[in-house]
Amino acid sequence: MVAFDVDGTIFSSESIIFKTYVQAIEEFATKTGNITKLPSHDEIMLQIGKPVREIFLNLFPNLSEIEREGISARVLELLCDSIRNGGGDFYAGVGSTIHYLKEKGYAITCASNGRRAYVETVLETAGVLAYFEPIIVINQESICTKGDIIAEYIKKYHYSADSIVLIGDRYSDWEAARNNGIRFAFCSYGHATAGEIPDYDWEIQELQSLKEFF
């Protein structure tokens, strides 16, 4: 099984994410008056890639959970709309690489901190959603981290650890792979900061070069 993280491996939301967050936060602030200072660009971008609840707790620790979830839901809505309208950037070779893996007989799925609507919007817009096996996402109950997602694939579909490769670009991907004893392919073209990834089994310098390992 090949499990893709989405943002930083298949797609980059970097060009639209800040604008999306700012719009949702400003709408909430105007409506409620509960936010007097917007997070900075760096403060928001530092959170991207983390589980959603963690992101909004870090950005707005003084808001209630219901208020944070309201902003979060609006961000998701705006983000998906933007992607469907051409926002964000797909890495070169998404379609051909996914098709190649499917033709080779690999099961393909995702291990993303993103919500289902985001993940499926990205894949559908890229024209590759049909190639993916049933996707497991964080549910905030039994599945709270990316490592939990991988563990659930292993449990539910009876994969052995040595048959899974996680394709990712951030520490949470590395951690999920190492905690489950599976191989980690590091996308060095993604969003990792210098020194963020302790080690990896493969380095992928562009998405299309993934074909060299399968």
Phi and psi in degrees as a GROMACS rama.xvg file:
@    title "Ramachandran Plot"
@    xaxis  label "Phi"
@    yaxis  label "Psi"
@TYPE xy
-111.623  118.54  VAL-2
-110.687  117.396  ALA-3
-95.6897  129.837  PHE-4
-68.1232  156.733  ASP-5
-99.0674  -59.8076  VAL-6
-78.4319  119.58  ASP-7
98.878  -3.49036  GLY-8
-124.869  -50.463  THR-9
-101.941  -35.5819  ILE-10
-144.447  149.043  PHE-11
-119.769  121.304  SER-12
-92.944  6.75356  SER-13
-56.4907  -35.9191  GLU-14
-76.4718  -13.5085  SER-15
-122.046  -15.2072  ILE-16
-67.4859  -43.2803  ILE-17
-64.439  -46.1126  PHE-18
-58.8803  -40.9871  LYS-19
-63.2119  -46.7037  THR-20
-62.1744  -46.0145  TYR-21
-60.9023  -42.7026  VAL-22
-61.7595  -46.8941  GLN-23
-64.6344  -40.768  ALA-24
-68.5163  -42.0574  ILE-25
-64.5337  -39.6768  GLU-26
-60.3651  -44.4787  GLU-27
-64.4524  -43.717  PHE-28
-63.0211  -41.5163  ALA-29
-64.6951  -39.658  THR-30
-73.8628  -37.4717  LYS-31
-112.271  -26.2047  THR-32
72.9768  11.5865  GLY-33
-86.6264  -7.52354  ASN-34
-121.557  122.049  ILE-35
-104.844  -15.7599  THR-36
-138.297  122.628  LYS-37
-74.9597  142.612  LEU-38
-61.7984  149.282  PRO-39
-75.3067  168.533  SER-40
-55.98  -47.9588  HIS-41
-65.4297  -37.7677  ASP-42
-63.8813  -40.3095  GLU-43
-70.6463  -48.313  ILE-44
-65.2521  -28.3634  MET-45
-63.8289  -25.465  LEU-46
-88.5506  -19.0437  GLN-47
-62.1793  134.39  ILE-48
102.866  -14.578  GLY-49
-84.9767  163.791  LYS-50
-56.7002  145.225  PRO-51
-58.9323  -45.8899  VAL-52
-60.4499  -38.7004  ARG-53
-65.1631  -40.3742  GLU-54
-57.0531  -52.2956  ILE-55
-76.3817  -26.4893  PHE-56
-67.0964  -41.1592  LEU-57
-67.4577  -38.7803  ASN-58
-76.5304  -35.5443  LEU-59
-134.668  65.4624  PHE-60
-64.4655  -20.278  PRO-61
-89.8969  -7.88634  ASN-62
-85.4831  159.105  LEU-63
-75.2441  162.38  SER-64
-60.82  -39.3899  GLU-65
-62.3757  -41.438  ILE-66
-65.9743  -43.2395  GLU-67
-62.5656  -40.6132  ARG-68
-66.6105  -31.9211  GLU-69
-64.5792  -44.8632  GLY-70
-64.166  -43.0649  ILE-71
-59.4207  -44.1104  SER-72
-63.6219  -38.8296  ALA-73
-69.1519  -38.7238  ARG-74
-58.1703  -46.5223  VAL-75
-60.2908  -44.2046  LEU-76
-61.4154  -47.8424  GLU-77
-64.6395  -39.6915  LEU-78
-64.9125  -46.9355  LEU-79
-64.0784  -40.5182  CYS-80
-61.1949  -42.8079  ASP-81
-63.1489  -43.172  SER-82
-63.3662  -44.6596  ILE-83
-61.875  -26.5345  ARG-84
-96.1875  15.8228  ASN-85
97.2415  5.00892  GLY-86
-75.6611  156.038  GLY-87
80.8506  -178.718  GLY-88
-136.829  123.252  ASP-89
-85.4824  137.666  PHE-90
-71.1262  148.455  TYR-91
-59.3957  136.189  ALA-92
87.3306  15.8953  GLY-93
-57.911  -54.918  VAL-94
-61.0405  -47.6053  GLY-95
-67.7681  -35.5167  SER-96
-69.8576  -45.729  THR-97
-63.4387  -43.1248  ILE-98
-61.1973  -41.8016  HIS-99
-59.4812  -47.5176  TYR-100
-62.6419  -40.1495  LEU-101
-65.7836  -41.8406  LYS-102
-64.201  -29.2747  GLU-103
-79.4025  -5.8182  LYS-104
94.5315  11.2103  GLY-105
-82.8615  140.352  TYR-106
-74.8001  134.762  ALA-107
-122.013  132.75  ILE-108
-151.358  -166.935  THR-109
-125.639  152.005  CYS-110
-135.927  90.1265  ALA-111
-127.682  146.846  SER-112
-76.5702  -8.818  ASN-113
-71.7349  156.429  GLY-114
-76.0733  158.753  ARG-115
-54.6024  -43.663  ARG-116
-60.7726  -40.1014  ALA-117
-65.6246  -51.1047  TYR-118
-58.2579  -48.3868  VAL-119
-70.6526  -32.1139  GLU-120
-65.0549  -42.9497  THR-121
-60.3608  -49.8384  VAL-122
-67.7816  -38.7738  LEU-123
-66.3922  -42.3538  GLU-124
-64.8321  -33.8064  THR-125
-76.6066  -12.2153  ALA-126
79.6443  22.8269  GLY-127
-122.355  3.07105  VAL-128
-56.1737  -36.4638  LEU-129
-65.0363  -20.3018  ALA-130
-79.5406  -12.8963  TYR-131
-92.8302  139.577  PHE-132
-68.741  168.221  GLU-133
-49.4564  128.509  PRO-134
-96.2786  129.412  ILE-135
-96.6852  133.812  ILE-136
-127.11  166.613  VAL-137
-61.7074  133.421  ILE-138
-116.697  2.79988  ASN-139
66.7736  8.79566  GLN-140
-119.745  -85.0038  GLU-141
-87.8931  -17.1968  SER-142
-123.608  103.055  ILE-143
-117.466  -13.473  CYS-144
-136.191  169.441  THR-145
-65.9142  -32.9239  LYS-146
-62.3607  -36.9401  GLY-147
-64.8648  -36.0371  ASP-148
-61.0223  -48.3707  ILE-149
-62.357  -43.4083  ILE-150
-60.8356  -36.1214  ALA-151
-69.4394  -38.8988  GLU-152
-59.7062  -44.6793  TYR-153
-61.868  -44.5105  ILE-154
-69.5289  -47.2764  LYS-155
-75.3795  -37.7057  LYS-156
-110.791  6.3383  TYR-157
60.3481  37.6044  HIS-158
-78.3444  145.633  TYR-159
-87.0887  150.783  SER-160
-58.5404  -36.2062  ALA-161
-76.9751  -0.140698  ASP-162
-102.317  3.72061  SER-163
-115.4  138.472  ILE-164
-123.991  129.998  VAL-165
-100.566  124.471  LEU-166
-100.689  112.849  ILE-167
-154.045  177.043  GLY-168
-131.854  -8.6915  ASP-169
-119.997  169.405  ARG-170
-58.2456  -36.9174  TYR-171
-62.2115  -30.1911  SER-172
-70.7552  -47.1944  ASP-173
-57.0676  -46.6468  TRP-174
-62.266  -42.9679  GLU-175
-62.4054  -41.3383  ALA-176
-66.5649  -49.9746  ALA-177
-65.8411  -37.9688  ARG-178
-67.2131  -22.3413  ASN-179
-107.135  3.74972  ASN-180
68.0003  29.6651  GLY-181
-109.135  166.19  ILE-182
-73.9653  148.359  ARG-183
-123.07  121.407  PHE-184
-102.59  116.091  ALA-185
-90.8694  119.867  PHE-186
-85.5174  95.648  CYS-187
-73.2876  -8.48417  SER-188
-84.5109  -4.47261  TYR-189
-83.0546  -143.814  GLY-190
-104.306  8.8245  HIS-191
-64.3122  144.404  ALA-192
-85.8759  163.139  THR-193
-58.4619  127.478  ALA-194
80.5865  4.466  GLY-195
-69.7849  -34.8711  GLU-196
-98.2666  116.17  ILE-197
-65.6002  -39.4898  PRO-198
-165.739  171.881  ASP-199
-159.684  162.396  TYR-200
-87.6545  -39.0955  ASP-201
-133.384  149.56  TRP-202
-112.58  127.41  GLU-203
-109.498  113.01  ILE-204
-88.9456  -17.2712  GLN-205
-153.571  149.999  GLU-206
-55.7375  -41.9381  LEU-207
-63.6176  -25.2233  GLN-208
-72.9257  -6.8682  SER-209
-58.1913  -30.2185  LEU-210
-59.0111  -26.1997  LYS-211
-67.3603  -18.7599  GLU-212
-100.492  -5.02534  PHE-213
